[in-house]
Amino acid sequence: MKSHRGRRSRAKNGGNQVQDAEWSMSALPDDITADILLQLPLKSKIQCRCVCRTWRNLLSDSYFSEVQRERAQSMLVLRSPPSCVSRKAAALAPNDFYVVDLESGSVRNNVMKLNTKNNLPTCHVELVGSCNGLLCLFDKNSKKVFYLCNPVTGEHVRTPANCKKEKQRGQTILDAVLGFGFSPKSNHYMVLRITRKKQTYPISILRSEGEICIFGDNEWKSIGEIPFPDCKKFFGVSLNGALHWILNLDDYEDADLICALDIDSKKIRPMSPPNGFRRDTTEMTLGVLRDCLFICDSMTLYNLDIWVMKEYGVKDSWTKEIVIAKTSLPSNLQNSFLQPIMVSKDGEVLISSDSNVFVWYDPGSKSFTKVTLPSRVGSEFEAVCSVASFDSLSAIMKKECRRDQCSTAR
């Protein structure tokens, strides 16, 4: 990082001015200022972006962003719907977005409401997922409009609306699900939409079709028939340049339980679950813990078993990493649908429930600590685990375009 400051000319007269300059952060070189800002809690870093233009640019500098990524400061992003009496008013009112710093002391004191006056789309949107600190939001008033946004910087880009007529003669769309993924190889952020259709003409069949849109492109592309996931509106786990999901075994009884779509090649490959794993997908969860794929079933009778694939793509590397006795759970969670979200630097596991209760589980002491959120967040919200990113979204999109041009040139 180049330093454009820190070489202040001292006044010939006036020792007070010299002393003030020596104690002012503006007198420090940029790299030292950046190192100081890196030590701050996430909430303070976001607030520092509003102090002055110099700090704003410094916090978006490539050096700062790179170090910030290496430190992987984990956070929750919450979307809280508007608390309006009428449905019509709620549809027009903006949602509230909160960032929860999970690794800087008391969570209650590290919850920050995002500024909705910036470019972040807030009306009639839902959270699809998160990759590298960027969120994917879905516009509920459309079928295929999605936003890729950075909640820290407030920047966003959107996919085009697909105006093609979807329903054809003798065809009924039964369901549609959405996924979000990232490829580190091509630097592409992708939205996947899978529709399940019943066709009655010329013959009666049930099929599912996929289509994708790369953020930065201006079109949706069909990728043909693709296995339908289990019944979740938003699905998919992004890891190693592929989007993973659990199959709906009502449609694919003899298939492997896990399906992976390579984002670059658009090829589907099956992945096997651990040996002896129950194939009832009603309450199964697929996710990522410490850069490894995991699967668990929260509705088993005695234990919450979290299986981790230690070596990606190798079936024999599945390991039962964490076992939580159901009787040790807080009483209000023993009959809930539970989902591991992340592992902290200290090895504690953050678990969420279908009633929006979050607890930290300590495998060493086998104890639980409830995460208490401020009352202003409310009890009805969507949550996604993310990492803090100060990268400029426009820079990411330009980088993606340059990679595409290089690939075309080859």
C-alpha positions in Angstrom: 0.0 0.0 0.0 1.4 3.4 -1.0 1.5 6.1 1.6 0.5 9.5 0.4 0.4 11.0 3.9 2.5 11.0 7.0 5.1 13.4 5.7 3.7 16.6 7.2 5.7 19.8 7.1 6.1 21.2 10.6 5.3 24.8 11.2 8.4 26.9 12.1 6.5 28.5 14.9 3.8 27.0 17.1 4.6 23.9 19.0 1.0 23.2 19.7 0.3 22.7 16.0 3.2 20.2 15.7 1.9 18.3 18.8 -1.6 18.1 17.4 -0.3 16.8 14.0 1.8 14.2 15.8 -1.3 12.9 17.6 -3.6 13.1 14.7 -4.4 9.9 12.7 -4.3 11.9 9.6 -0.6 12.3 10.2 0.0 8.5 10.0 1.0 6.6 6.9 -1.9 4.7 5.3 -0.6 1.3 6.1 -0.4 2.1 9.8 -3.9 3.6 9.8 -5.1 0.5 8.0 -3.5 -1.8 10.6 -5.2 0.2 13.4 -8.6 0.0 11.7 -8.2 -3.8 11.2 -8.1 -4.2 15.0 -11.5 -2.7 15.5 -14.8 -4.7 15.9 -16.9 -5.1 12.8 -19.4 -2.5 13.9 -16.7 0.1 14.4 -15.2 -0.6 11.0 -18.5 -0.1 9.3 -19.0 3.2 11.2 -15.5 4.3 10.3 -16.5 4.3 6.6 -18.8 7.2 7.4 -16.1 9.3 9.1 -14.5 10.8 6.0 -13.8 10.0 2.4 -10.1 9.2 3.1 -11.1 6.4 5.6 -13.8 5.2 3.3 -11.3 4.8 0.5 -8.8 3.2 2.8 -11.4 0.6 4.1 -12.1 -0.3 0.4 -8.4 -0.5 -0.5 -7.2 -3.9 -1.9 -4.7 -4.3 0.9 -7.3 -3.8 3.6 -9.8 -6.0 1.9 -7.3 -8.8 1.4 -6.3 -8.8 5.1 -9.9 -8.6 6.2 -10.7 -11.7 4.1 -7.8 -13.6 5.6 -9.2 -12.8 9.1 -12.7 -13.9 8.1 -14.7 -11.9 10.6 -17.9 -13.9 10.8 -21.3 -12.2 11.0 -25.0 -12.9 10.7 -27.1 -10.9 8.3 -30.8 -10.6 9.4 -33.7 -9.5 7.3 -36.5 -8.3 9.4 -39.8 -7.7 7.6 -41.7 -4.4 8.2 -44.1 -4.5 11.2 -47.1 -3.1 9.4 -50.7 -3.8 10.2 -52.0 -4.2 6.7 -50.5 -6.5 4.1 -50.6 -3.8 1.4 -48.6 -1.4 3.6 -46.1 -4.2 4.4 -45.6 -4.8 0.7 -44.5 -1.2 0.2 -42.5 -0.7 3.3 -38.8 -1.4 3.4 -37.3 -4.4 5.2 -34.8 -3.8 8.0 -31.3 -5.4 7.6 -29.0 -6.0 10.6 -25.4 -7.1 10.8 -24.5 -9.2 13.9 -20.8 -9.4 14.8 -20.4 -12.9 16.2 -16.8 -12.6 17.4 -16.4 -9.3 19.2 -17.7 -9.8 22.7 -21.3 -9.3 23.6 -23.6 -9.9 20.6 -26.2 -7.5 22.0 -23.7 -4.7 21.8 -22.5 -5.6 18.3 -25.7 -5.5 16.3 -25.9 -2.8 13.7 -28.8 -1.7 11.5 -27.8 -1.1 7.9 -28.4 2.2 6.4 -31.4 1.7 4.0 -30.9 5.1 2.5 -28.1 3.8 0.4 -28.4 1.6 -2.8 -29.3 -1.6 -0.9 -32.6 -2.9 -2.2 -34.9 -3.3 0.8 -38.5 -3.5 -0.5 -40.2 -6.9 -1.2 -37.0 -8.9 -1.1 -35.9 -12.2 0.5 -32.5 -13.6 1.4 -31.3 -16.4 -0.9 -27.8 -16.9 0.4 -24.3 -15.5 0.9 -20.9 -16.1 -0.6 -17.7 -14.3 0.3 -19.6 -11.6 2.2 -21.9 -10.9 -0.7 -25.6 -11.4 -0.4 -28.1 -12.7 -3.0 -31.6 -11.2 -2.6 -34.7 -12.3 -4.5 -37.3 -9.8 -5.7 -40.6 -11.3 -4.6 -42.5 -9.2 -7.2 -40.8 -11.0 -10.1 -39.9 -14.5 -11.0 -36.3 -13.9 -12.0 -34.9 -10.7 -10.6 -32.1 -11.1 -8.2 -29.6 -8.7 -6.5 -26.0 -9.3 -5.6 -25.1 -6.8 -2.9 -22.5 -6.1 -0.4 -24.3 -5.2 2.9 -21.2 -3.3 4.2 -20.7 -1.0 1.2 -24.3 -0.9 0.1 -23.5 -1.6 -3.6 -25.5 -4.0 -5.7 -26.1 -5.3 -9.2 -29.1 -7.2 -10.5 -30.0 -9.9 -12.9 -32.2 -9.1 -15.9 -35.9 -10.1 -15.8 -36.6 -13.0 -18.1 -39.5 -12.1 -20.3 -39.8 -15.5 -22.0 -43.1 -17.2 -21.7 -42.5 -20.1 -19.3 -45.8 -22.0 -19.5 -46.2 -24.0 -22.7 -49.0 -26.0 -24.1 -49.9 -29.0 -21.9 -47.5 -27.9 -19.2 -48.0 -26.8 -15.6 -45.3 -25.4 -13.3 -45.7 -27.1 -9.9 -42.8 -25.5 -8.0 -39.7 -23.4 -8.3 -36.6 -23.2 -6.1 -33.6 -20.9 -6.0 -29.9 -21.4 -5.3 -26.8 -19.1 -5.2 -23.2 -20.1 -5.7 -19.7 -18.9 -6.5 -16.7 -20.3 -8.5 -13.3 -19.2 -7.4 -11.8 -20.3 -10.7 -13.9 -18.0 -12.9 -14.9 -15.5 -10.2 -18.5 -16.0 -11.2 -21.4 -15.5 -8.9 -24.4 -17.5 -10.2 -28.1 -17.9 -9.5 -29.7 -21.2 -10.3 -33.5 -21.6 -10.7 -35.0 -25.0 -10.9 -38.6 -25.5 -11.9 -40.6 -28.7 -11.5 -43.1 -29.1 -14.4 -46.0 -31.5 -15.1 -46.4 -32.1 -18.8 -49.6 -33.6 -20.1 -49.0 -33.1 -23.9 -48.2 -35.1 -25.9 -47.5 -37.5 -23.0 -47.9 -37.2 -19.2 -44.5 -36.8 -17.5 -43.0 -35.0 -14.5 -39.7 -33.2 -15.1 -37.5 -30.5 -13.6 -35.5 -28.0 -15.6 -32.7 -25.6 -14.6 -31.6 -22.2 -15.8 -28.8 -20.0 -14.6 -27.8 -16.4 -14.7 -24.2 -15.1 -14.0 -24.2 -11.8 -12.3 -22.7 -9.4 -14.9 -24.3 -11.1 -17.8 -27.5 -10.0 -19.4 -29.3 -13.2 -20.0 -30.7 -16.4 -18.5 -29.5 -19.7 -19.9 -31.1 -23.1 -19.8 -29.0 -26.0 -18.7 -31.7 -28.6 -19.4 -33.1 -31.3 -17.1 -31.7 -31.2 -13.6 -32.5 -33.1 -10.4 -35.0 -31.3 -8.1 -33.9 -30.6 -4.5 -35.9 -31.4 -1.4 -38.7 -29.0 -0.6 -37.0 -25.8 0.3 -37.6 -22.5 -1.4 -34.0 -21.5 -1.2 -31.5 -24.2 -1.4 -27.9 -25.0 -2.3 -24.5 -25.0 -0.6 -21.7 -23.3 -2.4 -18.2 -24.9 -2.0 -15.2 -25.6 -4.3 -16.9 -24.0 -7.3 -20.0 -26.1 -7.1 -23.6 -25.8 -5.8 -24.7 -28.7 -3.6 -28.1 -29.8 -2.6 -30.1 -32.8 -1.2 -32.3 -34.5 -3.7 -36.0 -35.0 -3.4 -36.0 -38.7 -3.0 -39.7 -38.9 -3.9 -38.6 -38.3 -7.4 -35.2 -40.1 -7.3 -35.6 -43.1 -5.0 -32.4 -44.9 -6.2 -30.2 -41.9 -6.6 -27.4 -40.7 -4.4 -28.5 -38.4 -1.7 -26.4 -35.3 -2.6 -26.2 -33.6 -6.0 -23.5 -31.1 -7.1 -23.6 -28.7 -10.0 -20.2 -27.4 -11.2 -20.7 -23.7 -11.8 -18.2 -23.4 -14.6 -18.8 -26.6 -16.6 -22.6 -26.8 -15.7 -22.1 -30.6 -15.2 -24.0 -32.5 -12.5 -22.3 -35.1 -10.4 -23.7 -37.3 -7.6 -22.1 -37.4 -4.1 -22.8 -40.2 -1.6 -23.7 -39.6 2.1 -21.9 -41.3 5.0 -22.4 -45.1 5.1 -25.6 -46.0 6.9 -26.9 -42.5 6.9 -30.7 -42.3 7.0 -32.2 -41.4 3.7 -35.3 -39.6 5.0 -34.7 -36.0 3.8 -37.5 -34.4 5.8 -35.3 -32.7 8.4 -31.8 -33.0 6.8 -29.4 -30.1 6.6 -26.4 -29.7 4.2 -23.9 -27.0 4.8 -20.3 -25.9 5.2 -18.2 -25.9 8.4 -14.6 -24.8 8.3 -14.5 -25.1 4.5 -15.8 -28.7 4.6 -19.1 -30.1 3.5 -21.3 -31.4 6.3 -24.6 -33.2 6.6 -26.8 -33.8 9.7 -30.3 -34.9 10.6 -31.9 -32.9 13.4 -34.9 -35.2 13.9 -33.1 -38.4 15.1 -34.3 -39.7 18.4 -31.2 -39.5 20.6 -28.4 -37.4 19.0 -27.7 -34.6 16.7 -24.9 -36.1 14.6 -22.9 -33.7 12.4 -21.0 -35.6 9.7 -18.1 -33.7 8.0 -16.5 -34.6 4.6 -12.8 -34.1 5.5 -11.6 -34.6 1.9 -13.9 -33.1 -0.6 -15.5 -35.6 -3.0 -14.1 -38.7 -1.1 -16.9 -40.8 0.4 -14.6 -42.6 2.9 -13.6 -39.2 4.4 -17.0 -38.7 6.0 -16.4 -38.3 9.8 -18.9 -38.0 12.6 -17.3 -34.8 13.9 -19.8 -33.6 16.5 -22.4 -35.6 18.5 -24.9 -33.6 20.6 -27.2 -35.6 22.9 -30.8 -34.4 22.5 -31.3 -34.5 26.3 -28.5 -32.0 26.7 -30.3 -29.4 24.5 -32.2 -26.6 26.1 -35.8 -27.8 26.6 -37.2 -25.3 24.0 -35.0 -26.8 21.3 -35.3 -30.5 21.9 -38.2 -30.9 19.4 -37.0 -28.1 17.0 -35.4 -28.3 13.5 -31.8 -27.5 14.2 -29.1 -26.3 11.8 -25.4 -25.8 12.5 -24.3 -22.5 11.0 -20.6 -22.0 11.7 -17.7 -22.9 13.9 -16.0 -20.1 15.9 -12.2 -19.7 16.2 -12.6 -21.3 19.7 -14.2 -24.4 18.3 -17.8 -23.5 19.4 -20.6 -24.4 17.1 -23.4 -21.9 16.3 -26.7 -23.6 16.0 -30.0 -22.1 14.8 -33.6 -23.4 15.3 -36.7 -23.0 13.2 -38.0 -20.6 15.9 -35.1 -18.2 15.3 -33.2 -19.1 18.5 -29.4 -19.1 18.3 -27.1 -21.0 20.7 -23.4 -21.6 20.9 -22.5 -25.2 21.7 -19.1 -25.9 23.4 -18.0 -29.5 22.5 -15.5 -29.4 25.3 -17.8 -28.6 28.2 -20.9 -29.8 26.3 -22.7 -26.7 27.3 -24.9 -24.2 25.5 -25.0 -20.4 25.6 -28.0 -18.5 24.1 -27.3 -15.7 21.7 -29.4 -12.7 22.9 -30.4 -10.3 20.1 -31.7 -6.8 20.8 -35.5 -6.4 21.0 -35.5 -4.0 18.0 -34.6 -6.9 15.7 -37.9 -8.6 16.5 -38.7 -12.4 16.5 -39.6 -12.8 12.8 -36.6 -12.6 10.5 -34.5 -14.5 8.0 -30.8 -15.1 8.8 -27.8 -16.0 6.8 -24.2 -16.6 8.0 -21.7 -14.5 6.2 -18.2 -12.9 6.5 -17.5 -9.2 6.5 -16.3 -7.9 3.1 -15.1 -4.4 2.3 -14.5 -5.2 -1.4 -15.9 -2.8 -3.9 -18.6 -4.6 -5.8 -17.8 -2.6 -9.0 -14.2 -3.8 -8.7 -15.3 -7.4 -8.4 -17.5 -7.1 -11.5 -14.7 -5.5 -13.5 -12.3 -8.3 -12.4 -14.9 -10.8 -13.6 -15.3 -9.1 -16.9 -11.5 -9.1 -17.4 -11.3 -12.9 -16.7 -14.1 -13.5 -19.2 -12.2 -11.5 -21.9 -9.0 -13.6 -21.2 -11.0 -16.8 -21.5 -12.5 -15.7 -24.8 -9.0 -14.7 -26.1 -7.7 -18.1 -25.4 
